[in-house]
Amino acid sequence: RQRLESQTLTFLPGQVNIPGEGLSKLETIKEILVRMDETAGNLGLQSSVRIAGYSSPDGSDEMNTRLSEIRARQVLMVLQSLSLRAISLVAVGRGVDLSAQDAGAIGQGMTNPRRVSFEVER
């Protein structure tokens, strides 16, 4: 769970396509999900993973919410090929993450606002 929730995919401004470095990260995310699915299945558990898309504060709220939804769905489409049995995947667009609004703070350990992250629910 923690390993998956520590993963993020970042996007370029205004973009919804998964950038090249994101594709290699997706391979790691796939491996984590497959292991989680096997473990949950062996234990008779069901889990849900929320794929949460975020955007920067640049532009209108409507545009940013839409952009974040599309980013999350792009990642969901790639991960649906895994045919998971004990884990359901859901994409949600969160728009602007208020905790990551200060673009100057990104270099100081803040999260990139243009991203997709993962939240595991049991």
Beta strands, then each sheet from edge to edge (+ up, - down):
strand 1: 8-10
strand 2: 47-55
strand 3: 87-96
strand 4: 115-121
sheet 1: 1+ 4- 2+ 3+
end
